[in-house]
Amino acid sequence: MSKDPGLNVRFFGNFEVIRDGAPIPNKAWPQRKTQSLLKILLHERGQIVTSDQLIDWLFADQDLDVATRNLQKRVSELRRLLEPDLPKGTESQFIKRMGQGYVISAECPCTTDLEHFSALTREGSEQASAGEWLQA
C-alpha cells in the first residue's frame, strides 16, 4: 500500500479518515465527539473555532468546567489519532491552538472529498458562465 502523506477525509458515504495512506479504523476513535470535533474543525478549516463555540456545539448539556475538560480531552485524543508518533509537548501539524480556540490550517497536508467536490463545482460554474458547456 502506498504511503500518501497527511490526511484524506471522506465525508460522502461513510465518514472515513485516511492517515498516511491507511484508514483509521472506527474502533480506534475513543469517542464519537472526537470525530465530531474533527468534522467541525475541517468544516471551518483555516478559521479559528473558539473553545466556547466548540463547547456550545459539542457539550451544551454539560457544566462549563466539565465541558471544558471534555473538550481538552477530545482535542488531545484527536491529536494522538491523527499523529500517533507525535512526541508529547510537540506542536501538531494539523490542530493548532490559536488564542481562545483551535484551527486546522488551510496549508496542512489534508484533503477532503468536500473540498474536491466544491472545487469541481466552482470550475463547472465558471465554465458554464463562459459558455463552455461541454467542459462544464
C-alpha positions in Angstrom: 0.0 0.0 0.0 1.3 3.4 -0.9 2.1 5.8 2.0 0.3 9.0 1.0 1.4 11.7 3.4 -1.1 13.5 5.5 -4.8 13.1 5.9 -7.5 12.3 3.4 -11.0 12.7 4.9 -14.2 11.3 3.3 -17.5 12.9 4.3 -19.6 11.4 1.5 -20.8 7.9 2.2 -19.3 6.6 5.4 -17.1 9.1 7.3 -13.5 7.9 6.9 -10.1 9.3 7.9 -7.1 8.0 6.0 -3.8 8.8 7.6 -0.6 8.3 5.6 -2.5 6.0 3.2 -4.1 3.8 5.8 -7.7 4.2 7.2 -8.1 4.9 10.9 -10.5 2.1 12.0 -13.8 3.1 13.6 -12.8 1.2 16.8 -9.7 3.5 17.1 -12.0 6.5 17.8 -12.3 6.7 21.6 -15.4 9.0 21.5 -17.9 10.0 18.8 -17.4 13.6 19.9 -13.7 13.2 18.8 -15.0 12.6 15.3 -17.4 15.4 15.6 -14.6 17.7 16.7 -12.6 16.8 13.6 -15.6 17.4 11.3 -16.2 20.8 12.8 -12.6 21.9 12.5 -12.4 20.7 8.9 -15.7 22.4 8.0 -14.2 25.6 9.4 -10.7 24.9 8.0 -8.4 27.9 8.1 -10.7 29.7 10.6 -10.3 29.7 14.4 -13.1 28.0 16.1 -13.3 29.2 19.7 -13.4 26.9 22.7 -16.8 28.5 23.6 -18.2 27.6 20.1 -16.9 24.1 20.4 -18.4 23.7 23.9 -21.7 25.0 22.6 -21.8 22.6 19.7 -20.4 19.5 21.4 -21.1 19.8 25.1 -24.0 22.2 25.5 -25.7 19.9 28.1 -22.7 19.9 30.4 -21.5 22.2 33.2 -18.9 24.6 31.8 -16.0 23.2 33.8 -16.8 19.6 32.8 -17.4 20.7 29.2 -14.0 22.5 29.1 -12.2 19.4 30.4 -14.1 17.2 27.9 -13.1 19.5 25.1 -9.4 19.3 26.1 -9.6 15.5 26.3 -11.2 15.3 22.8 -8.5 17.6 21.3 -5.8 15.5 22.9 -7.4 12.3 21.6 -7.7 13.8 18.1 -4.1 14.8 18.1 -3.0 11.3 19.1 -5.2 9.7 16.4 -4.0 12.0 13.6 -0.3 11.9 14.7 0.3 8.8 16.8 4.1 9.3 16.7 4.0 13.0 17.7 6.2 13.4 20.8 4.4 14.8 23.8 4.7 18.6 24.0 5.3 18.9 20.3 3.1 21.1 18.2 0.7 19.2 15.9 0.9 19.9 12.2 -2.9 19.6 11.9 -4.6 21.0 15.1 -3.2 24.4 16.3 -4.2 26.2 19.4 -4.8 29.8 18.4 -5.8 32.3 21.1 -9.0 31.1 22.6 -9.7 28.3 20.1 -8.4 25.8 17.6 -7.8 25.7 13.9 -6.8 23.3 11.2 -4.5 25.2 8.9 -5.5 25.5 5.3 -1.9 24.7 4.5 -1.6 21.4 6.4 -1.3 18.1 4.4 -5.0 17.3 4.4 -7.6 16.8 1.7 -11.3 16.2 1.9 -13.8 15.0 -0.6 -15.9 18.0 0.3 -13.1 20.4 -0.8 -12.6 18.4 -4.0 -16.4 18.5 -4.8 -16.5 22.3 -4.1 -13.6 22.9 -6.4 -15.2 20.9 -9.2 -18.5 22.7 -8.7 -16.8 26.1 -8.9 -14.9 25.0 -12.0 -18.0 23.8 -13.7 -19.9 27.0 -12.8 -17.0 29.1 -14.3 -17.0 27.0 -17.5 -20.8 27.3 -17.8 -20.6 31.1 -17.4 -18.0 31.2 -20.1 -20.3 29.2 -22.4 -18.1 26.1 -22.3 -21.0 23.7 -21.8 -19.2 20.5 -22.8 -16.4 21.1 -20.2 -18.9 22.3 -17.6 
